[in-house]
């Protein structure tokens, strides 16, 4: 699996929040967890990371929950990956060698570099807002449960 389970959950949660809430209408953690079939304590830790990294916002109290401003909705999938998994996957050697770069390449270095660049470009071009809009329009489906 390319992305960790935490990262997959984080992306799905942000997509759900982007489609279901705004500053005046917040989405409760329990609703996100139930809808997306994610364990609530696990999701709480992920959401804490995402809020801390500026990818979502939270509000406490009776009308509290999670929401995203237009600025946060413009964040792309690479931003989410960086916040949860980091970008090490895009820089480490494909064979796990400690020294692997252009000067000291492993046998698959040149191919892996091309794949990583393509992946980074792909993850970087899709914003949470763009994907959410396409899901709403019925162009794509995200599995909620």
C-alpha positions in Angstrom: 0.0 0.0 0.0 1.4 3.4 -1.0 -0.3 5.4 1.7 -0.6 4.4 5.4 -4.0 3.6 6.7 -3.8 6.9 8.8 -3.2 8.9 5.6 -6.0 7.2 3.7 -8.4 7.9 6.7 -7.2 11.5 6.8 -7.8 12.1 3.1 -11.3 10.5 3.3 -12.1 12.6 6.4 -11.0 15.8 4.9 -13.0 15.1 1.7 -16.1 14.4 3.8 -15.6 17.5 5.9 -15.1 19.6 2.8 -18.3 18.3 1.3 -20.4 18.5 4.4 -19.4 21.5 6.4 -18.3 25.1 6.5 -17.6 27.7 9.2 -21.3 27.9 10.1 -22.0 24.2 9.8 -19.5 21.9 11.6 -19.2 18.1 11.4 -18.9 16.2 14.6 -16.1 13.6 15.0 -18.6 10.9 15.8 -20.5 11.6 12.5 -17.3 11.4 10.5 -16.2 8.2 12.2 -19.5 6.5 11.7 -20.0 7.6 8.1 -16.5 6.6 7.1 -16.3 3.5 9.3 -13.1 4.7 11.1 -12.5 4.0 14.8 -13.3 7.2 16.6 -10.2 7.3 18.8 -8.0 6.7 15.8 -9.7 9.4 13.8 -9.4 11.8 16.7 -5.6 11.5 16.6 -5.6 11.9 12.8 -7.8 15.0 13.0 -5.6 16.5 15.7 -2.7 16.3 13.3 -4.6 17.7 10.4 -5.8 20.7 12.5 -2.3 21.3 13.9 -1.0 21.4 10.3 -3.6 23.8 9.1 -5.6 21.4 6.9 -8.8 21.7 8.9 -10.2 23.6 11.8 -12.1 22.6 14.9 -14.4 24.3 17.3 -15.4 23.2 20.7 -18.8 23.4 22.4 -22.4 22.5 21.6 -22.2 23.5 18.0 -18.6 22.4 17.7 -16.9 20.0 15.3 -14.7 20.1 12.2 -14.8 22.4 9.2 -12.7 23.8 6.4 -12.4 27.3 5.2 -11.9 28.0 1.4 -8.2 28.3 2.1 -8.0 24.8 3.7 -10.1 23.3 0.9 -7.4 24.5 -1.6 -4.8 22.2 0.1 -3.8 19.3 -2.1 -3.4 15.7 -1.4 0.4 16.0 -1.2 -0.2 18.5 1.7 -2.2 15.8 3.5 0.3 13.1 2.8 3.1 15.4 4.2 1.1 16.1 7.3 0.5 12.5 8.2 3.1 10.3 6.5 5.8 12.8 5.6 7.4 12.9 2.3 10.1 10.2 3.0 8.4 7.9 0.6 9.2 10.3 -2.2 12.9 10.6 -1.3 14.0 7.2 0.0 15.7 4.6 -2.1 13.3 2.1 -3.8 15.5 -0.8 -2.6 16.2 0.7 0.9 19.8 1.5 0.3 21.2 4.2 2.6 23.2 5.9 -0.1 21.2 6.2 -3.3 21.3 9.3 -5.4 22.3 10.4 -8.9 26.0 10.1 -8.0 25.5 6.7 -6.3 22.4 5.1 -7.9 20.9 1.7 -7.0 20.0 -0.5 -9.9 16.4 0.9 -10.2 17.2 4.5 -9.2 16.4 6.2 -12.5 13.1 4.4 -12.9 12.0 5.1 -9.3 12.8 8.8 -9.6 10.5 9.1 -12.6 7.7 7.3 -10.8 8.1 9.4 -7.6 8.0 12.6 -9.6 4.9 11.5 -11.4 3.2 10.6 -8.1 4.2 13.9 -6.4 2.9 15.8 -9.4 -0.4 13.9 -9.4 -1.0 14.2 -5.6 0.0 17.9 -5.9 -2.6 18.8 -8.6 -5.7 17.5 -6.8 -7.1 19.8 -4.1 -9.5 18.6 -1.5 -12.0 21.1 -2.9 -11.6 19.8 -6.5 -12.0 16.2 -5.6 -15.0 17.0 -3.3 -16.7 18.9 -6.1 -16.1 16.0 -8.6 -17.6 13.6 -6.1 -20.7 15.8 -5.6 -21.0 16.0 -9.4 -21.0 12.2 -9.6 -17.7 12.0 -11.6 -16.0 10.0 -8.9 -17.0 7.9 -5.9 -15.4 7.8 -2.5 -16.2 4.8 -0.4 -17.8 6.1 2.7 -18.4 2.7 4.4 
